[in-house]
Amino acid sequence: MATARPRRVEYSESTRQALVDSAVELFTEHGYAGTSLDEIAKRARVTKGALYHHFGGKQALFEAAFDAVETSMVARLAEVISTGSPWEATRSGLRAFLEVCLEPSYQRIVVQDGPAVMGWERWRAAEEAYTFGVVRGVVGTLVESGEIAPLPVEALARVVFGSLSAGATAIAGSKSPKQARADIGECIERVLDGLRNT
């Protein structure tokens, strides 16, 4: 028989979630430099003391917001790539990722502010943990299923990951993000088509 969780634990978790949600909203709207902890606490409807109970400071809260955005992206991609043939799942996953790249929270928190706030090495390690893991799994499935030429999975995954990362940066920095998304998507799909066993 499951025991009920203490109300204090539930309150603590809901407070933390409210802070992360508020941080995602404000960092998206104003960027890291333009957002204060006071604003985040106010939007979350908690005291600044409650904020410091959960997070050591602004950077820790930013990293929690970053994790929330990335976790959401990975969950969405996992759902998309779990159906259909490996080839169709890959194409659907690519399109879904490029749609995420149009979202303001992904652009601002992950692509634009992430490297500066977290430092290049920590940001890259986080990207490896989130995006590269998905890419490597998809590429491995394509090679194992015989959908594409038998190339070294790790090397090919790095090439695809590099293309997606550069594409995300180009979309986030473009004056016409939807057009950039369409152009990048077409180019990556054509490269994949060239690898396909027919």
C-alpha positions as CSV (number, residue, x, y, z in Angstrom):
1,M,0.0,0.0,0.0
2,A,1.4,3.4,-1.0
3,T,1.9,6.0,1.6
4,A,0.8,9.5,1.1
5,R,3.6,12.0,0.5
6,P,4.0,14.6,3.2
7,R,2.3,17.9,2.3
8,R,5.5,19.7,3.0
9,V,7.3,17.7,0.3
10,E,4.5,18.4,-2.2
11,Y,4.6,22.1,-1.3
12,S,8.4,22.2,-1.7
13,E,8.2,20.6,-5.1
14,S,5.4,22.9,-6.3
15,T,7.4,25.9,-5.1
16,R,10.4,24.7,-7.0
17,Q,8.4,24.1,-10.2
18,A,6.8,27.5,-9.9
19,L,10.2,29.1,-9.7
20,V,11.5,27.1,-12.7
21,D,8.4,27.9,-14.8
22,S,8.7,31.6,-13.9
23,A,12.4,31.6,-14.7
24,V,11.8,30.0,-18.1
25,E,9.2,32.7,-18.9
26,L,11.3,35.6,-17.8
27,F,14.6,34.4,-19.2
28,T,12.8,33.9,-22.5
29,E,11.2,37.4,-22.4
30,H,14.2,39.4,-21.1
31,G,17.3,37.2,-21.4
32,Y,19.6,36.2,-18.5
33,A,21.1,39.7,-18.1
34,G,17.7,41.4,-18.1
35,T,16.0,39.2,-15.5
36,S,16.3,39.6,-11.7
37,L,15.7,37.1,-9.0
38,D,13.2,39.5,-7.5
39,E,11.1,39.3,-10.7
40,I,11.3,35.5,-10.8
41,A,10.2,35.2,-7.1
42,K,7.4,37.7,-7.7
43,R,6.1,35.9,-10.7
44,A,6.3,32.6,-8.9
45,R,4.4,34.2,-6.0
46,V,7.1,33.1,-3.5
47,T,9.5,34.9,-1.2
48,K,13.1,35.5,-2.2
49,G,14.0,33.3,0.8
50,A,12.0,30.4,-0.7
51,L,13.9,31.0,-4.0
52,Y,17.3,30.7,-2.2
53,H,16.1,27.6,-0.3
54,H,15.9,25.8,-3.7
55,F,18.6,27.6,-5.8
56,G,22.0,28.9,-4.8
57,G,21.6,31.9,-7.1
58,K,20.7,33.2,-10.5
59,Q,23.0,30.8,-12.5
60,A,21.6,27.8,-10.7
61,L,18.1,28.9,-11.5
62,F,19.1,29.5,-15.1
63,E,20.5,26.0,-15.4
64,A,17.3,24.6,-14.0
65,A,15.4,26.5,-16.6
66,F,17.8,25.2,-19.3
67,D,17.2,21.7,-18.1
68,A,13.4,22.2,-18.2
69,V,13.5,23.4,-21.8
70,E,15.9,20.7,-22.9
71,T,13.9,17.9,-21.1
72,S,10.7,19.0,-22.8
73,M,12.4,19.0,-26.2
74,V,13.8,15.5,-25.7
75,A,10.5,14.2,-24.5
76,R,8.8,15.6,-27.6
77,L,11.4,14.1,-29.9
78,A,11.2,10.7,-28.2
79,E,7.5,10.6,-28.8
80,V,7.9,11.5,-32.5
81,I,10.6,9.1,-33.2
82,S,8.9,6.2,-31.5
83,T,6.5,5.5,-34.3
84,G,6.9,4.5,-38.0
85,S,9.8,3.0,-39.9
86,P,13.3,4.1,-38.8
87,W,13.5,6.3,-41.9
88,E,10.1,8.1,-41.4
89,A,10.8,8.4,-37.7
90,T,14.1,10.1,-38.5
91,R,12.5,12.6,-40.9
92,S,9.7,13.3,-38.4
93,G,12.2,13.8,-35.6
94,L,14.3,16.2,-37.7
95,R,11.2,18.3,-38.5
96,A,10.1,18.2,-34.9
97,F,13.6,19.4,-33.7
98,L,13.6,22.2,-36.2
99,E,10.1,23.3,-35.0
100,V,11.5,23.4,-31.5
101,C,14.2,25.7,-32.8
102,L,11.5,28.2,-33.7
103,E,10.3,28.4,-30.1
104,P,11.4,31.5,-28.2
105,S,12.4,29.6,-25.0
106,Y,14.6,27.2,-26.9
107,Q,16.2,30.0,-28.9
108,R,16.9,32.3,-26.0
109,I,17.7,30.0,-23.1
110,V,19.4,27.1,-24.9
111,V,20.9,28.6,-28.0
112,Q,21.6,32.2,-27.3
113,D,22.2,32.6,-23.5
114,G,23.2,29.0,-22.6
115,P,26.8,29.2,-23.9
116,A,27.5,32.6,-22.2
117,V,25.8,31.8,-18.9
118,M,27.0,28.3,-18.4
119,G,30.3,28.6,-20.1
120,W,31.1,26.8,-23.4
121,E,32.3,23.5,-21.9
122,R,29.4,23.1,-19.5
123,W,26.9,24.1,-22.2
124,R,28.4,21.7,-24.7
125,A,28.4,18.9,-22.1
126,A,24.7,19.6,-21.5
127,E,24.0,19.5,-25.3
128,E,25.8,16.2,-25.5
129,A,23.7,14.8,-22.7
130,Y,20.4,15.9,-24.3
131,T,20.5,16.4,-28.1
132,F,23.5,14.2,-29.0
133,G,22.1,11.2,-27.1
134,V,18.9,11.4,-29.3
135,V,20.9,11.9,-32.5
136,R,23.2,9.0,-31.8
137,G,20.2,6.7,-31.1
138,V,18.5,7.6,-34.3
139,V,21.6,7.3,-36.4
140,G,22.4,3.9,-34.8
141,T,18.9,2.7,-35.7
142,L,19.3,3.9,-39.3
143,V,22.6,2.0,-39.7
144,E,21.4,-1.1,-38.0
145,S,18.2,-1.3,-40.0
146,G,20.1,-0.9,-43.3
147,E,18.3,2.3,-44.2
148,I,21.5,4.1,-44.7
149,A,25.0,3.2,-45.8
150,P,27.0,1.3,-43.2
151,L,29.1,4.2,-41.8
152,P,30.7,4.5,-38.4
153,V,27.8,5.4,-36.1
154,E,29.7,7.7,-33.8
155,A,31.3,9.7,-36.6
156,L,28.0,10.0,-38.5
157,A,26.1,11.0,-35.4
158,R,28.7,13.8,-34.8
159,V,28.2,15.1,-38.3
160,V,24.4,15.1,-38.0
161,F,24.6,16.6,-34.5
162,G,26.9,19.4,-35.7
163,S,24.5,20.2,-38.5
164,L,21.6,20.4,-36.1
165,S,23.5,22.5,-33.7
166,A,24.6,24.9,-36.4
167,G,21.1,24.9,-37.8
168,A,19.6,25.8,-34.4
169,T,22.1,28.7,-34.1
170,A,21.3,30.0,-37.6
171,I,17.5,29.8,-36.9
172,A,17.8,31.6,-33.6
173,G,19.9,34.4,-35.1
174,S,17.9,34.8,-38.3
175,K,15.7,37.8,-39.2
176,S,13.5,35.2,-40.9
177,P,13.5,32.2,-38.6
178,K,10.8,30.3,-40.4
179,Q,12.6,30.6,-43.8
180,A,15.9,29.6,-42.1
181,R,14.1,26.6,-40.6
182,A,12.8,25.6,-44.0
183,D,16.1,26.0,-45.8
184,I,18.1,24.2,-43.1
185,G,15.5,21.4,-43.0
186,E,15.7,20.9,-46.8
187,C,19.5,20.8,-46.8
188,I,19.7,18.3,-44.0
189,E,17.0,16.1,-45.5
190,R,18.9,16.1,-48.9
191,V,22.1,15.1,-47.2
192,L,20.3,12.2,-45.4
193,D,18.6,11.2,-48.7
194,G,22.1,10.9,-50.2
195,L,23.1,8.4,-47.5
196,R,20.0,6.2,-47.9
197,N,20.3,2.7,-49.3
198,T,17.8,2.5,-52.2
